[in-house]
Amino acid sequence: VSFCGATNKVDVKVKNKVLLHPLRVDLPAGSITAVLGGAGSGTSTLLKFLAGQMDKNVTYDGKVNLPGSKSYFAQETHLHRFYTPRTYIKHYQRLMGGRGAPEGCCKLLRGKPSNNAPSTVGGNRKLRRSGSAINDDEGIERLLDALRIDVDRRDTIVGDMFKKGLNPGEQRRLDLGLTVSLRAPDTLFCESPDLGLDSETSLNVMEFLKGYVAKDSNRRVIVTLDRPSLFVWNLVDNVILLSKGRVVYEGPRFDMESFFAYHGKPTPKRFSPLEHYIACVSNFRSDNNAVNWESALKQWQEKVDEDEGDYLADDIEICFPSAIPEVLLISANNETAAPSWGKSWFKFLALLQRSILDALKNPGILGLRILMYTPFTLFLGLLFYNLQDDESYESVNSRAALLFYSSSFYIFMVVAVLPFLAKERLICRKEVLNGCYHPITHHFAVSVGSIPNVVILSFIITLILVGMVKLHNPVQFFIILLLALWNAESYAILLSTCVTNYILGIIILAGIFGLAMPLEGFMLVPSMFPSYLRWLYLVPFHTYVFRSFMYNEFAGTSFGEMVLKSYEIEGTNIKQDMVVLLCYSLVIHCVSVAVLLFSSRGRTKKQKDP
């Protein structure tokens, strides 16, 4: 029997450490292949190589021959908190279907039945599917049935730290259903789908995968498993066993006992077979243990070929009955889909709607920021209440200090949104990886979706400060503050695209904003800067915000010219500075787009022949 998918002479290194030694593995179609091994054996590395998701600091060489579409199910579960299982699937229908999955656009995909036998080598032939149209709601309910999500839990939100929702097992199954159901990939890579789940939930996940792959003989599922139960083990068809980056067994699961028995290591009675196999090949007391087992595999394969399968007997196999669900998949009808530019536009609208809903329903994005900004602004209003509008030193200094605080503190507190942007970026990476949309589409949707948040916060601050402190020109003050917060928000979005750890992002963004504060011209006027640092005055956007605030407040008063001259900003043009602030934010977004394009190009690096 010839296999469709194979890797040839894979060699993976990071610095001077070899993660995977040269290997070749077969990945039969119509089956579940489990990549197993102890800690540090290279299971995750092999899975990432097969999926084309290697880290940038790793050098590798090899070729993967897996025809058809591919999806990657990551180890971590990242979902939006406010969706329920039903509404989440409908959202993905809109995201994948282009036109919002109109009536009659969904199909029930029924693949070619699989007999769990490997298929012969074939070219990149099209996957033949026949479908019969079903009602959208009916298809969603049948998909949730296959995911084993109870009827009374289908209108429960995903939940987060603010509000409880689905349990981790339900979230994991929903995430899996979203990954595979609407795109129906030919090859599905699953990194530890049983991680952190109880044995019953792990079995439900594997039964779903088994039902998915059984629907079409061209499909294959490649998983890494962490100590699966015997029930889960019984659902695996093919096994790749690794030890210290070497393949020590590769082939059907029911041949493993024969392999180890042939080499004098049969599974003892009342022992878990998989635990025994991993213990045999992961003997840390022997440095050459992995090499020895790699050689033993080659000997056994040659012996089996010579004896025509005399050793293909598994006496220890114990079969447990499993209820394999009928996995019914919902997919957009390509015939009614919009053109490519239209698809991007509809995807943008779907993502924009999701971003706005997330801001309204996630307390951490807007609600907590309102609760944070409002008390501070009220405190400032009380502290500077009815500030005297005269030319006394105290009055001028107090107003200038308030404006400096407004141009610094409110901008600085934008760092609070980074944890939520980081989580959104993780969801984006998962969806981009599975072909939902281009990252640029998501970037513009999130950027535009953050504008209402900035408008609401700017309005609240302006309403309180202008009303209590009696600041001048409230409309102009609102516009300047709006542009200031929009620039800060743009910086936060840029940082979320550059770093995956939100704590590191907060530190970097706080450092950038903290460094800009003494450069605004309040602590030190521009002429007092050292000559070799004077150019820094025009670099931060804080400068244009502060001097626009000052000019807006003091220009036109009897003593305003004197105050503005003392800060060396008498020639400020507010409209010009507003244009500068707008262009500043556009430059930040251009940098974000460049980062996304560079990172996406790195992710799609081609794997070459050795």
N, C-alpha and C positions, 0 to 999 in steps of 0.2 A: 504494500500500500504506500502510495506517495502522499506527502503532506503538502498542503497549500502554503502554510506560513513557516518560515524558518529564518534564523539568524545565522550569519556566517562569520566565524572567526572574530568574535567580539573581544576587544581588548580595552579596558577602561582603567585610567590612572588618575589620581589626584596628587599633584606634586610628585613625591617619590614613592607613594604608597599605591600598590596595585589593588584595586577594588574588585575587578573581575579579570580572571585569566582568560586566555583565548578559549572560546567555546562555540559550539553549534547546537542549537536546540530546535526541535520540531514542535509546532503549535497546531494540533489537529483542528480542523473545522468541525462544527457541530458538537463541541465538547467544552467542558470547563477544565482549564489547566491551572493547577495550583503550583505556585513558586514558593517552596518551603525551605527552611533552614533556621539555624540558631542565630543568636545575636551576632552581628558583624559578618554574616555569611554572604551578603551581597544580594539578598532578595529584593529589597527596595531599589537598589541600583539597577538590577536587571530589568525590573518592571519599568523604571523611568527611561531606560535606554530603549526598550521596545516601544514605549509610548512617545518617544521623542521629547522627553521632558528633563533631560540631564541638566545639572547645575552648571553655571558658567565657569566655575573654577575646576571643572573636570575635563580632562582630555580623553577622547575616545575615538575609536575607529571600528567600523563594522557596517553591516547592511541588514535591514529588516525587510522581509518580503511578506507583507500582509495586505492583500488587496481589499478594496472597499473602504467605507467610512470608518472612523475611529472616534471613541469617546473615552475620557479619563475620569474615573470616580476617585476623588482624592480621599486621603485618610481622615481629614477633618471635615466636619459637617458645617457648612456656612449657608444659612438661610435668613431671609427677612422675617422679622418677628411678627408682623401684622397680618400676614397671609394665613389663610386656613388651607388644608389640603385641597379642597375644591377650588378655591380662588387662585391658589398657586398654579395649579395645572392650567386653568383658564388663562392666566397671565402668560405662561410659557407657550400656550397655543398662539396667542397674539404675537409673542416674540419670535416664534419660529415660523408662523404662517404668513407673516407679512401684513395681511389685511385684517388682522384681529380675528381670524378663524370664523368667517361668516357661516351662516347656516348652510349645511350641506357640504362644507369644505373639509370636514374631518372624515377620515376613513379608518375602518378597523383593519389593521394589517394582519393578514394571515399568511405566514411564510410557508415555504415548502417543508413538510414534516421531516424531522431528523430521526435517523435510526442510531444516532450516536456513533457512527462509524466515520473515520476520516475520509475526506473526499480526495479525489485525484487532483493532481496539479492542474490548475487552470489559469488562464490569463486573467486580465482585468475585465472579465465579462460582467455585464450588468446583472445585478441581483434581481431575479424575477420574483415579483410579488403580485398577488391578486388581492383585491380589496373589495369589501362591500360596505357601502355607506351606512353609517349609524347615526343616531342622535348624539349630539355633543354630550349632554348630561348623562346619557346612558353609558357612553364610552368612558367618561370620567369615573362613574360609579364602579364599572367593571374593572377598571385599572386599580382603583383603591381596594377593591376586593382582592385582587392579585397581590397587592402590597400588604395585605392583612391589617389594614387600618380600620378599626371598628366604625360602624355607622354613626354612633353617637359621638365620635371624635373627629368627624370630618368637617365640622364647622368650628373646631377649636383652633385658635391661633397658634402659630409656632411657639411664640413666647420668648422671653429673655429674662434678664435679671430684674426687670421692672415688673413683669407680670408672667405668671406661670402659664404654660401652654402644653404642647405635646411633650411626651417624655422622650428621652434620648433615642430609644429604640424606634419610636414612631418618626422622629425627625430623620433618623438615618434611612429608614425605608422610604420616606417621602423624597429625600434627596436622591436616593438611588432611582426611584421612579421617574423623577424629573430628568435625570441624566440620560436614561435609556429610552423612555417611552415615547417622547415626541420626536426624537431623531432616529431611533432604531438603528444604531451603528452596527456594522458587520463585525467589528472587533471592539470589545469593551474591556478596558483595563481597570481593575479595582484594587486599590491599595488598602489592605486590611479592612475589608467591609465589616468584619466581626469585632473590630477593636472597641473595647469598653462595653460590649453588649453581653447580656446574659445568654445562656445556651439556647433558650427558646427563641429569642429575638434573632440570634445568629442563624438558627435553622430557618426562620422565616425569610431572612435575607437570601440565604443560599437557595432555598426553594424557589424564590422569585427568579434568581439568576438561572436556575436549572430550567424553569418553565420558559424563560426568554430564549435560551440557546436551543431548546428542544423545538421551537417553532420554525426554525430555518436551518437547514444543513450547512449553510454558508456562514453562519454566525460562530463566533468563538469568544469565550470569556477567559481572561487571564487574571488570576487573583493572587494576592499574597495573604496567607492566613497565619494567625497567631494561636497556636495550640487549639485547633478545632476539636469539637466533640466528635464522637463516633458517628452520630447522626449526620453532622456536617461532612465528615470525612467520607461517608458513604455516597455523597452527591458529587464527589470529585471524579473526573474521568481520567485525567492525565496529570502526571506529577513531574516537576523539575526540582530536585533536591540539591541544595548548594551547601558547601562547607568551605569557608575561607576563600570565597570567590571562585570555587571550582565546582563543576557539575559532577556530583557523585552518583546520581541516579537520574535517568530521564526515560519516561515511557509510561505505559498504562498503570493506573493505580493497583489493579489486581495482580500485577506481576511483581510488585515490590517484595512481597514475602518470599517469593521464589528466589529473587536476587539475593536477599540477605541470608536465606537458608543455604543457598549454594556456596556462600562464603563463610559458612559456619556461624552465622549470627541469627538464628531463627528467633521469632518473638516468643518470649516465655509465656506460659499460661497466665491468664488474668492480668496481662500487661496491655497497655494501649499500644497498638502497632506503631502509630506515628511517633509517639514519645520514644519508643524503642529505636526506631530508625534514626531519629535526630540525635539521640544519645550516642549511637554507634559512630556516626560520622563527625560528631562535634567533640570528640575526645580531646580536651585541652591539654592533657598530659603528654600527648604525642605531637611534635611539630610537623611530622610528615603524614599525619592521619588523613588529611584531605587528599594529598597526593596519592596515597595508597589506595583510597577508595575510588579515586578517579581512574587509576589503572585497573582496578577490579571491575569497574563498569565496562571498560573496553573489552576485557577478557570475557566477561559474561555475555556481552552482545555478540562477540565472535562465536562463543560456544553455542548460544541459542540459534544462530544462523546455521551452524554446522549440524545441529541435532534436530533442526526443523521444529523447534518449539517444545521439546521434551520437558523443558523447565518452566513452561508457562502454566503453573498450577499454584493456586493460592488456597491453601488449606485453612488459613485462619480467617478468611473473609466472612464477616457476619453482616447480613443484610437487615436493615431496619426499614420498615415501610415509611414512605414519605408521601405526603399529599402535594404533588407538584401542581401549582396553580396554572390555570390557562391565562397566559399573559397576553392581554389584548392591548395593542398600542394605538395611540392616536397620533395622526400625522397630518400636516397640511397638504392639501391637494396641489401639486406643482402646476397643474394645468390652469388653475385659477389664481396663481400667485402673481404678485405685482412684479414689474421689471426690477432689475438690481438696484437702480437708484431709488425706486419707489419703496423697495423693501427696506433700504437703509432709513428712509424717511419714516416709515411706519414703526420700525424698530426704535428709532429715536423718540417718537411720540410715546411708545409703550414704556420705554425707560424713563422718560421725563415724568410720565404719570406715576410710575413707581417711586421715583425720587421725591416727588411732592408728597405722595401718600406716606412715605417713610418719614419725612420731616414732620408731618402732622400727627402721625400715630406713634412715632418713636420719641418718648419724652427726652431722651438724651440729645437729640439733634436740635430741637427748637425749644421745647418746654423748659428744660433745665437752664438753657441759656437765658430765656426770659426771666426765670426765677433768679438767676445770678445777676443779670444786668439791671433789673428793675430796683432791687434793694440798694445796690451801689449808687445808682443814679438818684434815687430818693435821698440817700444819705448826702450826696453832693448838693442836691437842691436845698436840703435843710441847712447844710453847713454854709452855703453861699447865698442863703435866702435873701432876696431883695437887696442884692449887693449895690452899694451906692455907685451911680454912674457919674463920676466926677474925675477931675484930673489929679486927685491926690495920689501920692505914691502907693499908699496902701490899696486903694481901689484898683489902680492900673495893674499892680503886681498880682493882686488876687485874681483878676480876670485873666491875665496872661497865664497864671499858674493853672487855672481851671481849664483853659483851652489846651494847654500842653498836656494836662492829664487826660483830656478827652481824646487827643490825638495819639496818645500812647497806651493808656490802660485798656480802652475798648478794643483797640487793635490787638494788644497783647493777649487778651482773653479769648481770641479766636482759636488759640491752641486747644481749647476744650473740645473742639469738634473733631480733632484728629483721630481719636479712638474709633469713632463711628465711620469716618472716611476710610480708615484702614480696614475695617470689617467689610465695608462696601467694595473696597478694592479686591479683597479676597474672593468675594462673590463674583466680581467682574472677571477675575482671572479664571475661575472655574468655568464660567459661561463662555468666555472667549475660547478657552481651550477646547470646549465641546462644540464650537462652531455656531454659537447663538448670534453673535454680532462681532463687529470690529471694535477694538478698544477705543478708537477715536470717537465712535458713535456714543459709547458709554460716557466718555469724558465730557462731551458737549452736553449730554443729558443731565449729568450731575452738576455741571457748572451752571447751566440755565436753571435747573431745579433749585439751586441755592440762592438765586436772586430774591424770591419771596421771603426767605428767612432774613436776608440782609435788610430788605425793605422794612419788615416788621420791627426788627431790632432798632434800626435807625429812627423809625417813627416814634417808638416808645421813648428812646433817649431824648430826642428832640422835644417831644411833648412835655416831658418832665423838666428838663433843664431850662428850656426857653420860658416855660410857664412859671417856674419858681425863682430863677435867677434873673429873669428879664433880659435875656440875651437879644442882640439885634438881628434883624433879617432872618427869621426862622426858616423860611423856605430855602434860602441859600445855605444855611447851616445844615439843614437836612440833606441837601444834595452832596455837600462836601463830606459829611459823615458817611453817607451811603457809599460814595466812591472809596472812602478809606476802608470801610469794612469789606467791600467787594475785593479790594486789592489784598487784604489780609486773608480773606477766604480763598482767593486764587493761590496765594502762597501755600495755604494748607493743602489744597488739592494737589499742587505740584509736589509737595513733600510726601503725600500719600502714594504718588506714583513712583517715587524714588526709593523709599524705604518700606520694608514690610513690617517692621516692628514699630508700633505707634509710640512707644515710650521713647525710642530713639528719635522719632519724628518730632515729638514734643520738645525734646532737648534741643534739637537743631533749630526748630522754629522759634523757640523762646530765645535762643542765642542770637538769631538774626534780628528779631524785634528788639531785644535788649541792646544790641550794638547800635541800632538805629536811633535810639532815644537821645543820646548826647549829641547826635549829628543834626538834630532838627533846627537848631539855632536858638533854643531857649536857654540852655545851660551855658552856651558859649556862642557868641555871635560869629558870623562867618569870618570877619576880619581878624578875629582872635585865634583862628585855627592856625597851626603851623603851616608854613607855605607849601610844604610837600604833602600835606593832608587836606588842603583846602578844597580839592576836587570832590572829596567825600561828602561835602555838604549837599550836593545835588544828586547823590546816588539813591538814598532811601526815599520811598514814596511818602514817608512821614514828614519830610521837609515841606512838601507841597501842601500837605494837609494842614500842618501847623500854621504856615504863613497865610494860607487862605482863610483859616479860622480867625487869625489876628486881623487881617485886612477887612474881613467881613464885620468884625466887631468894632474896630476903631476908626475905620475910614469914614469920613464925613462928619466926625465929631470935632468940636473946637480944639481939642488937644490930641486928636488922632494922628496928625502928621508928625508931631513930636515923638509919640510912642512908637510909631512905625519906623521912624528914623533911628531910634535907639536900638531897635532890633534889626536894622539894616534891611527892611523889607518894604520900604516906602514905594518901590516901583513894582510891586506885585500886581499881576493881572489875574484875577480869580478865574475868569473864563479860560484863559490860557492854561492855568494850572489844572483846571478840571479836565481839559483835553489831555494834558500830560498824564494825569491819573488814569484816565480811560485807556490811553495807549500803553501805560505801564502794565495794566492788567492784561491787555491783549498780548504783550510780550511774554508775560508769565505763562499764559495759556499756550502760546507758541512753543515755549520751552517744554511744557508738559506734553504737547503733541509729539515733539521730537523725541522725548524720552520714551514715550509709548511706542513709537515707530521703531526705535532702536531696540527696545526690549523684545518687541514682537518679532523682529527680524532675527534676534538671537535665539528665540524659542523655536523658530522654524528652520534652524540650521540643518542642512542636509547631511545625512549620514553617508559617508563615502565607502566604496570598496577598499579593502586594505591594499 
